[in-house]
C-alpha cells in the first residue's frame, strides 16, 4: 500500500477524523499493508507464531489482531541474540538505532520508516506551533540512540517538504563544560528547546552552577519539548527554570513514532493512523503478577474508559520490523478520547513512568 505519511503534511493524515474513522483507517493499513505477513518474516515472531498456530493471513480486523500473543523486551533480546541479526529484520534496514540500558535492543529502520519519521517530525512541529524561520536548540543524545537522529529528521524533512526554513542548533550534555554550545545557542536566540528530560535538567543545572539564569539566557524560548521520562513532578521546576511550560513527547527506539502533547498540554496524542495502541489495565497487571501463567487482557485505547491506567501496548506498521502487540513496559493513563481543544481527535494519554525494571529508550 502506498505510504500516505510521506515527507509532507496532508489533510489525509487524519488529524481530526472521527474516532471510528481513525480505527477503520488503522485496520485498513494493518491489512492492506500486509503488516502481519511482513512481521512473520522476522524471527521475533516466526517461531513463536508457528508454535501458537498463528496464521497472519487470517487476521483481517482489529478483533482478530487482539487474539495474537504479546511481544515484550525479553522476546526482543532473545531473538536478537539468537544467531545472525539478519534474520531479525523483516525488510531491508537503512539505519540502525538502539535503546538505552546496559542491554541494548537494536532497531532497524527502512526507507519507509525514515520517510514516516520525517513526516511525523513535520506533523509534530505543526502541532506545537513551530513557525517559519524559527530556531530549534536540540540537545541530542549520543549515537546510536534514536534521540540522536530526530533533529536531523526534522531538518531534512523541512528542507525537502516543510517550507519553514528552520534553523537547527545541536548540543550534547556530554560536552557541557567542554564546549560553548549553550552560549552559542543563546546568541542564535532559539524559540524551541527539545531534548531528553534528564538532559534538559542537566543543562539547567550546569547553567545555574555557572551563575547563569536559563530563562534569561534563552529569553525568546516559547516551546520546551521533553521526551524520555514523565514530566511530573519536574514540570513545575522546568517551567520555573526556563520560563516556559514544558510539553511531553513520547519517543522510544522500539517505537520510533514521535507523539507529543499539543500546545494546550492536555496529554500526549497517540496517532491512530500510524499505531494501534492498547492498554493492559492495572487490575490485569496485578492479576498477572499474583497468578503465574495468567495472560492479562488488554483494551484498545478507543474502548478503554477515560482514566484507565496500565501498561502501554502497541502495534506499528513498521517496514523493517513491524511490532505486533508489543508490551512497552511504560505505564500510561488515558486522559481523553473526545476531540481536544486543539481540534485533533486522536486519544490523549499521560505517560507515568516504567512498570518493568527494563530501562526505556
TAGI-V796458 format. One record per residue. N is the residue number from 1. RES is the residue in three letters. SS is DSSP state (H for helix, E for strand, L for the rest). PSI is psi in degrees with one decimal (none if undefined). NEAR is the number of other C-alpha atoms within 8 Angstrom. Layout:
[[N | RES | SS | PSI | NEAR] [N | RES | SS | PSI | NEAR]]
This chain:
[[1 | UNK | L | 141.2 | 5] [2 | UNK | L | 135.6 | 3] [3 | UNK | L | 109.3 | 6] [4 | UNK | L | -1.9 | 6] [5 | UNK | L | 53.8 | 11] [6 | UNK | L | -171.9 | 9] [7 | UNK | L | 74.3 | 12] [8 | UNK | L | 163.3 | 10] [9 | UNK | L | 135.5 | 10] [10 | UNK | L | 138.5 | 5] [11 | UNK | H | -25.1 | 6] [12 | UNK | H | -9.4 | 6] [13 | UNK | H | 1.6 | 9] [14 | UNK | L | 47.7 | 8] [15 | UNK | L | -35.2 | 10] [16 | UNK | L | 26.6 | 9] [17 | UNK | L | 150.0 | 9] [18 | UNK | L | 151.6 | 7] [19 | UNK | H | -42.8 | 10] [20 | UNK | H | -39.4 | 6] [21 | UNK | H | -38.0 | 8] [22 | UNK | H | -41.1 | 12] [23 | UNK | H | -39.7 | 10] [24 | UNK | H | -39.4 | 8] [25 | UNK | H | -44.0 | 9] [26 | UNK | H | -43.2 | 13] [27 | UNK | H | -42.0 | 11] [28 | UNK | H | -42.1 | 9] [29 | UNK | H | -34.7 | 11] [30 | UNK | H | -45.0 | 11] [31 | UNK | H | -51.9 | 12] [32 | UNK | H | -24.3 | 8] [33 | UNK | L | 3.4 | 9] [34 | UNK | L | 40.0 | 8] [35 | UNK | H | -45.2 | 13] [36 | UNK | H | -36.5 | 13] [37 | UNK | H | -41.2 | 9] [38 | UNK | H | -40.3 | 13] [39 | UNK | H | -35.3 | 14] [40 | UNK | L | -12.8 | 13] [41 | UNK | L | -18.2 | 11] [42 | UNK | L | 141.2 | 13] [43 | UNK | L | -5.9 | 11] [44 | UNK | L | -29.0 | 12] [45 | UNK | L | -35.2 | 10] [46 | UNK | H | -52.5 | 11] [47 | UNK | H | -45.9 | 8] [48 | UNK | H | -40.1 | 8] [49 | UNK | H | -38.3 | 11] [50 | UNK | H | -43.7 | 9] [51 | UNK | H | -33.7 | 7] [52 | UNK | H | -3.0 | 6] [53 | UNK | L | 24.2 | 6] [54 | UNK | L | 128.9 | 8] [55 | UNK | L | 98.3 | 8] [56 | UNK | H | -35.9 | 8] [57 | UNK | H | -11.5 | 7] [58 | UNK | H | 1.0 | 5] [59 | UNK | L | 113.4 | 10] [60 | UNK | L | -2.3 | 9] [61 | UNK | L | 176.2 | 8] [62 | UNK | H | -34.2 | 7] [63 | UNK | H | -41.4 | 6] [64 | UNK | H | -33.5 | 9] [65 | UNK | H | -40.7 | 9] [66 | UNK | L | -10.4 | 8] [67 | UNK | L | -9.0 | 6] [68 | UNK | L | 154.6 | 8] [69 | UNK | L | 154.6 | 6] [70 | UNK | L | 162.3 | 8] [71 | UNK | E | 147.9 | 11] [72 | UNK | L | -175.7 | 9] [73 | UNK | H | -36.0 | 10] [74 | UNK | H | -41.7 | 6] [75 | UNK | H | -41.9 | 9] [76 | UNK | H | -52.9 | 11] [77 | UNK | H | -35.9 | 9] [78 | UNK | H | -43.9 | 8] [79 | UNK | H | -39.9 | 10] [80 | UNK | H | -33.5 | 13] [81 | UNK | L | -0.1 | 8] [82 | UNK | L | 92.8 | 7] [83 | UNK | L | -153.9 | 5] [84 | UNK | L | 137.9 | 8] [85 | UNK | H | -19.5 | 9] [86 | UNK | H | -32.8 | 5] [87 | UNK | H | -7.7 | 9] [88 | UNK | H | -22.2 | 12] [89 | UNK | L | 131.1 | 14] [90 | UNK | L | -42.0 | 14] [91 | UNK | L | 163.8 | 9] [92 | UNK | L | 133.2 | 7] [93 | UNK | L | 144.0 | 11] [94 | UNK | L | -30.2 | 8] [95 | UNK | E | 141.0 | 7] [96 | UNK | E | 133.4 | 10] [97 | UNK | E | 168.8 | 13] [98 | UNK | E | 161.0 | 13] [99 | UNK | L | 173.8 | 15] [100 | UNK | L | -176.7 | 11] [101 | UNK | L | 160.8 | 9] [102 | UNK | L | -37.2 | 4] [103 | UNK | L | 107.3 | 5] [104 | UNK | L | 140.4 | 8] [105 | UNK | L | 122.9 | 12] [106 | UNK | E | 131.3 | 9] [107 | UNK | E | 120.2 | 11] [108 | UNK | E | 138.9 | 12] [109 | UNK | E | 129.3 | 16] [110 | UNK | L | -175.5 | 13] [111 | UNK | H | -47.3 | 9] [112 | UNK | H | -39.4 | 10] [113 | UNK | H | -43.4 | 11] [114 | UNK | H | -40.9 | 10] [115 | UNK | H | -40.7 | 11] [116 | UNK | H | -42.4 | 11] [117 | UNK | H | -40.0 | 12] [118 | UNK | H | -41.2 | 14] [119 | UNK | H | -40.1 | 14] [120 | UNK | H | -31.4 | 11] [121 | UNK | H | -42.0 | 13] [122 | UNK | H | -41.0 | 15] [123 | UNK | H | -42.2 | 9] [124 | UNK | H | -42.4 | 11] [125 | UNK | H | -35.4 | 9] [126 | UNK | H | -37.9 | 8] [127 | UNK | H | -39.0 | 9] [128 | UNK | L | 1.1 | 10] [129 | UNK | L | 35.2 | 7] [130 | UNK | L | 129.9 | 9] [131 | UNK | L | 172.6 | 6] [132 | UNK | L | 137.4 | 8] [133 | UNK | L | 19.5 | 8] [134 | UNK | L | 159.4 | 13] [135 | UNK | E | 135.6 | 13] [136 | UNK | E | 122.7 | 13] [137 | UNK | E | 115.0 | 14] [138 | UNK | E | 119.6 | 12] [139 | UNK | E | 104.0 | 14] [140 | UNK | L | 146.1 | 14] [141 | UNK | L | 162.2 | 11] [142 | UNK | L | 143.3 | 8] [143 | UNK | L | 146.8 | 8] [144 | UNK | L | 28.7 | 8] [145 | UNK | E | 152.6 | 14] [146 | UNK | H | -31.3 | 15] [147 | UNK | H | -14.5 | 12] [148 | UNK | H | -24.8 | 11] [149 | UNK | L | -32.2 | 10] [150 | UNK | H | -45.1 | 9] [151 | UNK | H | -32.8 | 11] [152 | UNK | H | -32.6 | 7] [153 | UNK | H | -46.3 | 12] [154 | UNK | H | -42.8 | 11] [155 | UNK | H | -46.3 | 11] [156 | UNK | H | -41.3 | 9] [157 | UNK | H | -41.2 | 15] [158 | UNK | H | -38.0 | 13] [159 | UNK | H | -39.1 | 9] [160 | UNK | H | -42.8 | 8] [161 | UNK | H | -9.8 | 8] [162 | UNK | H | -41.4 | 11] [163 | UNK | L | 11.2 | 8] [164 | UNK | L | -14.9 | 9] [165 | UNK | L | 50.1 | 10] [166 | UNK | L | 153.7 | 11] [167 | UNK | E | 125.6 | 9] [168 | UNK | E | 134.8 | 10] [169 | UNK | E | 126.9 | 9] [170 | UNK | E | 148.3 | 9] [171 | UNK | E | 167.2 | 11] [172 | UNK | L | 138.0 | 10] [173 | UNK | H | -33.2 | 11] [174 | UNK | H | -18.5 | 4] [175 | UNK | H | 4.5 | 8] [176 | UNK | E | 130.5 | 11] [177 | UNK | L | -9.4 | 5] [178 | UNK | L | -3.6 | 5] [179 | UNK | E | 150.2 | 6] [180 | UNK | L | 26.7 | 8] [181 | UNK | H | -36.0 | 9] [182 | UNK | H | -39.3 | 7] [183 | UNK | H | -39.2 | 8] [184 | UNK | H | -44.0 | 8] [185 | UNK | H | -38.4 | 11] [186 | UNK | H | -36.8 | 10] [187 | UNK | H | -29.5 | 6] [188 | UNK | H | -7.3 | 7] [189 | UNK | L | 63.9 | 11] [190 | UNK | L | 146.0 | 14] [191 | UNK | L | -18.7 | 12] [192 | UNK | E | 135.3 | 14] [193 | UNK | E | 126.4 | 13] [194 | UNK | E | 134.8 | 12] [195 | UNK | E | 171.7 | 13] [196 | UNK | E | 141.1 | 14] [197 | UNK | H | -41.2 | 12] [198 | UNK | H | -37.1 | 8] [199 | UNK | H | -37.2 | 10] [200 | UNK | H | -42.3 | 12] [201 | UNK | H | -38.4 | 9] [202 | UNK | H | -39.1 | 9] [203 | UNK | H | -46.4 | 10] [204 | UNK | H | -43.4 | 11] [205 | UNK | H | -41.4 | 8] [206 | UNK | H | -41.2 | 9] [207 | UNK | H | -44.4 | 11] [208 | UNK | H | -39.0 | 10] [209 | UNK | H | -27.5 | 7] [210 | UNK | L | 8.2 | 6] [211 | UNK | L | 21.2 | 6] [212 | UNK | L | 140.9 | 9] [213 | UNK | L | 116.4 | 9] [214 | UNK | H | -41.9 | 11] [215 | UNK | H | -36.0 | 10] [216 | UNK | H | -32.0 | 7] [217 | UNK | H | -32.9 | 9] [218 | UNK | L | 69.4 | 11] [219 | UNK | L | -16.9 | 7] [220 | UNK | L | -0.3 | 7] [221 | UNK | L | 130.7 | 14] [222 | UNK | L | -11.9 | 7] [223 | UNK | E | 126.2 | 12] [224 | UNK | E | 110.4 | 12] [225 | UNK | E | 120.6 | 12] [226 | UNK | E | 136.7 | 15] [227 | UNK | E | 172.4 | 12] [228 | UNK | L | -20.7 | 13] [229 | UNK | L | 149.4 | 9] [230 | UNK | L | 142.5 | 11] [231 | UNK | L | -32.2 | 11] [232 | UNK | L | 137.8 | 6] [233 | UNK | L | 16.5 | 6] [234 | UNK | L | -9.3 | 7] [235 | UNK | H | -47.8 | 10] [236 | UNK | H | -37.8 | 8] [237 | UNK | H | -42.5 | 7] [238 | UNK | H | -37.0 | 13] [239 | UNK | H | -40.5 | 11] [240 | UNK | H | -41.4 | 8] [241 | UNK | H | -41.5 | 10] [242 | UNK | H | -10.1 | 11] [243 | UNK | L | 17.4 | 8] [244 | UNK | L | 139.2 | 11] [245 | UNK | L | 118.7 | 10] [246 | UNK | E | 149.2 | 12] [247 | UNK | E | 147.3 | 14] [248 | UNK | E | 137.5 | 14] [249 | UNK | E | 134.2 | 13] [250 | UNK | E | 120.2 | 10] [251 | UNK | L | 127.8 | 13] [252 | UNK | L | 143.8 | 12] [253 | UNK | L | -42.9 | 12] [254 | UNK | L | -32.4 | 8] [255 | UNK | L | 73.4 | 7] [256 | UNK | L | 53.3 | 9] [257 | UNK | L | 115.6 | 9] [258 | UNK | L | 120.9 | 11] [259 | UNK | E | 136.2 | 12] [260 | UNK | E | 168.5 | 13] [261 | UNK | E | 145.2 | 14] [262 | UNK | L | 176.3 | 13] [263 | UNK | L | -37.4 | 9] [264 | UNK | L | -13.0 | 7] [265 | UNK | L | 46.7 | 9] [266 | UNK | L | 19.0 | 9] [267 | UNK | L | 157.7 | 12] [268 | UNK | E | 123.8 | 16] [269 | UNK | E | 127.8 | 12] [270 | UNK | L | 113.5 | 12] [271 | UNK | L | 108.4 | 9] [272 | UNK | L | -10.1 | 11] [273 | UNK | L | -5.2 | 11] [274 | UNK | L | -9.3 | 9] [275 | UNK | E | 159.2 | 12] [276 | UNK | E | 97.3 | 11] [277 | UNK | E | 143.5 | 12] [278 | UNK | E | 168.6 | 12] [279 | UNK | E | 129.9 | 15] [280 | UNK | E | 110.9 | 15] [281 | UNK | E | 153.9 | 13] [282 | UNK | H | -38.2 | 9] [283 | UNK | H | -37.5 | 6] [284 | UNK | H | -37.0 | 10] [285 | UNK | H | -39.3 | 12] [286 | UNK | H | -40.8 | 8] [287 | UNK | H | -39.4 | 10] [288 | UNK | H | -40.9 | 12] [289 | UNK | H | -34.8 | 7] [290 | UNK | H | -14.9 | 6] [291 | UNK | L | 88.3 | 7] [292 | UNK | L | 134.1 | 6] [293 | UNK | L | -14.4 | 5] [294 | UNK | L | 133.7 | 7] [295 | UNK | L | 113.5 | 5] [296 | UNK | L | 148.0 | 9] [297 | UNK | L | 139.6 | 7] [298 | UNK | L | 154.8 | 8] [299 | UNK | E | 139.4 | 11] [300 | UNK | E | 142.6 | 10] [301 | UNK | H | -39.5 | 10] [302 | UNK | H | -20.2 | 8] [303 | UNK | H | -13.2 | 6] [304 | UNK | L | 141.3 | 10] [305 | UNK | L | 145.3 | 6] [306 | UNK | L | 138.5 | 8] [307 | UNK | L | -13.7 | 8] [308 | UNK | L | 132.4 | 9] [309 | UNK | E | 150.3 | 12] [310 | UNK | E | -161.9 | 12] [311 | UNK | E | 136.5 | 16] [312 | UNK | E | 122.9 | 14] [313 | UNK | E | 138.5 | 12] [314 | UNK | E | 143.7 | 14] [315 | UNK | E | 133.7 | 12] [316 | UNK | E | 167.1 | 11] [317 | UNK | L | 29.9 | 12] [318 | UNK | L | 153.5 | 11] [319 | UNK | L | -59.5 | 13] [320 | UNK | L | -31.1 | 13] [321 | UNK | L | 89.3 | 15] [322 | UNK | L | 141.3 | 14] [323 | UNK | L | 131.3 | 12] [324 | UNK | L | 112.0 | 11] [325 | UNK | L | 54.4 | 13] [326 | UNK | E | 123.0 | 11] [327 | UNK | E | 110.2 | 12] [328 | UNK | E | -22.6 | 10] [329 | UNK | E | 4.2 | 11] [330 | UNK | E | 138.2 | 12] [331 | UNK | E | 130.7 | 13] [332 | UNK | E | 162.8 | 14] [333 | UNK | E | 130.9 | 12] [334 | UNK | E | 120.7 | 16] [335 | UNK | E | -43.6 | 12] [336 | UNK | E | 151.1 | 9] [337 | UNK | L | -9.7 | 12] [338 | UNK | L | 174.4 | 7] [339 | UNK | L | 135.2 | 10] [340 | UNK | L | 161.8 | 8] [341 | UNK | L | -20.5 | 6] [342 | UNK | L | -8.7 | 8] [343 | UNK | L | -12.1 | 8] [344 | UNK | L | 148.5 | 10] [345 | UNK | L | 3.0 | 13] [346 | UNK | L | 137.2 | 14] [347 | UNK | L | 153.6 | 14] [348 | UNK | E | 137.9 | 13] [349 | UNK | E | 162.0 | 13] [350 | UNK | E | 133.4 | 10] [351 | UNK | E | 127.2 | 10] [352 | UNK | E | -3.3 | 10] [353 | UNK | E | -173.3 | 9] [354 | UNK | E | 145.3 | 10] [355 | UNK | L | -41.6 | 8] [356 | UNK | L | 171.2 | 7] [357 | UNK | L | -17.7 | 5] [358 | UNK | L | 126.8 | 7] [359 | UNK | L | 146.9 | 8] [360 | UNK | L | -176.6 | 10] [361 | UNK | L | none | 13]]
